[in-house]
Amino acid sequence: MKAIGTYILIKEVNEDITISGGLLLTEKDKSMFRYSCGVVESVGGDVKEIQKGDKVYYDKGQSFGMVIDGKTIMVIRERDIVLVN
């Protein structure tokens, strides 16, 4: 599987989020955040700054999911990535 153009394929990472008081957020609480985290699986030929294996945060409202070989993969465009970690 290979992304083309400015598309990027991402495998979502489910992170445990703890707020400053030590409270662990539930899935419902996490769904209120605009951004999600994932690891880049493939980048299209026109992508300039992102590489396979990068951990990124992206606008989950601009992504869509696909099931490929039994795995759920998120598809986004390079412009929807806000942070590379």
N, C-alpha and C positions, 0 to 999 in steps of 0.2 A: 504494500500500500504506500502510495506516494502522493503528497499534496502537490498541487500545481498553482501557478500564479502567485498571488499574495495570500493564499490560504495556508493555514497551519492546523495540523492534527494534534490534539492534546488528550492525554489520559488524565482524568481528574484525580486529585489527591484529596482524600478526606482527612482534614486536619482537626484535631481537638483544639478548640479555642477557649482559652481561659482569660477572663477579665482581670483587672488589677487586684480585685478583692479575693481572687482565688477561685471564683465560681466558674464551673465548666458550663459552657453554653450548650443548649439542646439543639437538635436538628432544626426545629421550628425557629429558634432564635437565629441560627446561622443562615437560614433561608432569607432573612431580612437584609443581609448584606448584599450589596450590588456586585461585588467582585468575588470570583472563585479562583482557586489555585489548581495548577496542573503541571505536568511534565510534558515537554514537547516530544512528540513521536516522529513527526515529519514536517518539513517546511517546503513550501513551493519555491520555484526557481527565482521569483521576483522578491523574495523576502530578504531584507538587507541585514537586520540587526539581531535576529533570533536564530539560534542553532538547536539542532536535535539534542535533547538531554537537558536543556535549560528549564529551570523551575520558574514559571510565570504566573502572574495574576492578571486576569482578564475580565472584561465586562460580560458577565454571564447572560445578560439580556440580549447580547449580540451573537451568541453562540447557538449552535444546534447540535443535537446528538445523533449518532449513527451507530448501528451495531454491525461490526465487521469481524468475522471469524469468532463470534460469540463474545467479543469485547465491546464495551461502549466507548466510543471515541467522540470527543467534542471537536467541532470544526469552527474555526474563527478566522478572521482576517488579521493581518499584522497590525493594523491601525487600532484594534480593540484590546491590545495588550498594554497595560499601564505600568507594569513593573517586572523586571527580570531579577531574580534572586540568585 
